[in-house]
Amino acid sequence: MTTTLITGANKGLGLQTARRLTRAGHTVYLGARDARRGARAARAVGARPLLLDVADDDSVATAVEQVREHTGHLDVLVNNAGVAGPMRTADEVTAADMLAVYDTNVFGAVRVTQAFLPLLHRSASPVVVNVSSGLGSLAVAADPAAHASLVPLWISSLPYNSSKAALNMVTVLYARALPRMRINAVDPGHTATDLNGHTGAKSVEQGADIIVRMASIGPDGPTGGYYTADGPMPW
């Protein structure tokens, strides 16, 4: 069984992923930036709470030390923490809007991955799962109507969509740089979470399927890919 860390896991997809993995017998660190909510969520699913704000270098460094002291290694990292950002038309979005979203969705994933690399290198079969979105697909953005079967509800959000496209590139380049690791991006689909005011058509149980699947792959699994529950997603 693996030792797994899930960021932003006190609710939504992160919490459901933690629930599924702990039920399967894995040791799960439930990362949350609010200590009380994180502890409550961890108790509910049998995970270990870990205070972790992906946008704060000191918080990430402290979390690394705690995992190092407890287990000495990390097998699976799920970069799930994300924010939606303001819903404005592209011409109304400011650089400050972009920076706020990127600091969690892109820089946060890089910050956490980079900090936990030494512990991942100690694993016999390290895995990283970056929770992306079909809204980050350039192919879909170029022609949403032609890809409606993949992304039934396409939303134009410059900060969010572009941050997920950037996360996809981060995924590919990490996979090339670290061939011993299995590093992939996943699209859970339009899932009902706080991120979208619970308007998504899929349940968190359905959305978590692809996260759990890719978090559970072995050393012969794919790497550098972008996947939905039904198969590869076009970049």
KARA-V801607 format. One record per residue. N is the residue number from 1. RES is the residue in one small letter. SS is DSSP state (a for helix, b for strand, c for the rest). PSI is psi in whole degrees, 0 to 359 (NA if undefined). NEAR is the number of other ideal C-beta (glycine too) atoms within 8 Angstrom. Layout:
<<N:RES:SS:PSI:NEAR> <N:RES:SS:PSI:NEAR>>
This chain:
<<1:m:c:150:5> <2:t:c:163:12> <3:t:b:120:13> <4:t:b:140:15> <5:l:b:131:14> <6:i:b:122:15> <7:t:c:154:14> <8:g:c:46:13> <9:a:c:15:17> <10:n:c:358:12> <11:k:c:173:9> <12:g:a:220:11> <13:l:a:322:14> <14:g:a:317:17> <15:l:a:317:15> <16:q:a:323:12> <17:t:a:317:16> <18:a:a:317:16> <19:r:a:314:10> <20:r:a:319:10> <21:l:a:322:15> <22:t:a:322:13> <23:r:a:329:7> <24:a:c:358:8> <25:g:c:6:5> <26:h:c:151:11> <27:t:b:122:10> <28:v:b:126:14> <29:y:b:121:13> <30:l:b:103:18> <31:g:b:133:16> <32:a:b:145:15> <33:r:c:349:10> <34:d:c:116:7> <35:a:a:317:8> <36:r:a:313:6> <37:r:a:322:10> <38:g:a:316:17> <39:a:a:318:9> <40:r:a:316:9> <41:a:a:320:17> <42:a:a:318:13> <43:r:a:322:8> <44:a:a:331:8> <45:v:a:1:12> <46:g:c:26:8> <47:a:c:176:12> <48:r:b:125:9> <49:p:b:144:13> <50:l:b:113:13> <51:l:b:120:12> <52:l:c:114:12> <53:d:c:110:8> <54:v:c:345:17> <55:a:c:7:8> <56:d:c:116:8> <57:d:a:317:6> <58:d:a:320:6> <59:s:a:317:12> <60:v:a:316:14> <61:a:a:320:9> <62:t:a:319:9> <63:a:a:320:13> <64:v:a:314:12> <65:e:a:323:8> <66:q:a:316:9> <67:v:a:321:15> <68:r:a:316:9> <69:e:a:323:5> <70:h:a:317:7> <71:t:c:335:8> <72:g:c:355:6> <73:h:c:172:9> <74:l:c:129:15> <75:d:c:320:12> <76:v:b:131:14> <77:l:b:123:14> <78:v:b:108:16> <79:n:b:89:15> <80:n:c:335:13> <81:a:c:133:11> <82:g:c:156:9> <83:v:c:154:8> <84:a:c:322:9> <85:g:c:178:12> <86:p:c:143:6> <87:m:c:88:6> <88:r:c:163:8> <89:t:c:156:6> <90:a:a:323:7> <91:d:a:352:4> <92:e:a:353:6> <93:v:c:136:11> <94:t:c:167:6> <95:a:a:325:5> <96:a:a:322:6> <97:d:a:314:13> <98:m:a:315:14> <99:l:a:320:8> <100:a:a:319:11> <101:v:a:317:14> <102:y:a:329:12> <103:d:a:330:10> <104:t:a:307:13> <105:n:a:330:14> <106:v:c:298:12> <107:f:a:327:9> <108:g:a:316:14> <109:a:a:319:14> <110:v:a:316:9> <111:r:a:314:12> <112:v:a:315:14> <113:t:a:311:12> <114:q:a:319:7> <115:a:a:326:10> <116:f:a:359:13> <117:l:a:316:9> <118:p:a:323:7> <119:l:a:325:13> <120:l:a:323:14> <121:h:a:339:7> <122:r:c:353:8> <123:s:c:148:12> <124:a:c:335:4> <125:s:c:74:8> <126:p:c:142:13> <127:v:b:138:15> <128:v:b:130:15> <129:v:b:120:14> <130:n:b:118:14> <131:v:b:104:13> <132:s:c:213:12> <133:s:c:152:10> <134:g:a:340:12> <135:l:a:348:13> <136:g:a:2:15> <137:s:c:123:17> <138:l:a:326:7> <139:a:a:317:9> <140:v:a:317:14> <141:a:a:326:10> <142:a:a:331:5> <143:d:c:77:7> <144:p:c:322:9> <145:a:a:322:5> <146:a:a:343:5> <147:h:a:25:13> <148:a:c:335:9> <149:s:c:334:4> <150:l:c:318:10> <151:v:c:86:12> <152:p:c:326:7> <153:l:c:101:6> <154:w:c:128:11> <155:i:c:134:8> <156:s:c:100:7> <157:s:c:105:10> <158:l:a:311:11> <159:p:a:310:14> <160:y:a:307:14> <161:n:a:315:14> <162:s:a:329:10> <163:s:a:324:15> <164:k:a:327:13> <165:a:a:320:12> <166:a:a:320:12> <167:l:a:325:16> <168:n:a:317:15> <169:m:a:319:8> <170:v:a:316:12> <171:t:a:311:15> <172:v:a:317:9> <173:l:a:325:8> <174:y:a:318:12> <175:a:a:321:13> <176:r:a:323:8> <177:a:a:335:6> <178:l:c:71:9> <179:p:c:341:7> <180:r:c:341:4> <181:m:c:155:12> <182:r:b:110:13> <183:i:b:117:12> <184:n:b:157:16> <185:a:b:146:14> <186:v:b:150:14> <187:d:c:107:14> <188:p:c:348:14> <189:g:c:181:12> <190:h:c:90:10> <191:t:b:142:14> <192:a:c:101:10> <193:t:c:176:12> <194:d:a:333:7> <195:l:a:327:7> <196:n:a:22:11> <197:g:c:28:4> <198:h:c:37:7> <199:t:c:357:5> <200:g:c:150:11> <201:a:c:339:7> <202:k:b:150:11> <203:s:c:164:7> <204:v:a:331:13> <205:e:a:317:7> <206:q:a:316:10> <207:g:a:326:16> <208:a:a:346:13> <209:d:a:310:10> <210:i:a:329:13> <211:i:a:311:16> <212:v:a:318:11> <213:r:a:314:9> <214:m:a:336:13> <215:a:a:344:14> <216:s:c:6:8> <217:i:c:156:9> <218:g:c:188:6> <219:p:c:345:6> <220:d:c:7:3> <221:g:c:173:9> <222:p:c:161:8> <223:t:c:152:10> <224:g:c:24:9> <225:g:c:177:8> <226:y:b:111:14> <227:y:b:147:14> <228:t:b:177:12> <229:a:c:338:9> <230:d:c:358:3> <231:g:b:193:5> <232:p:b:145:7> <233:m:c:135:11> <234:p:c:138:9> <235:w:c:NA:7>>
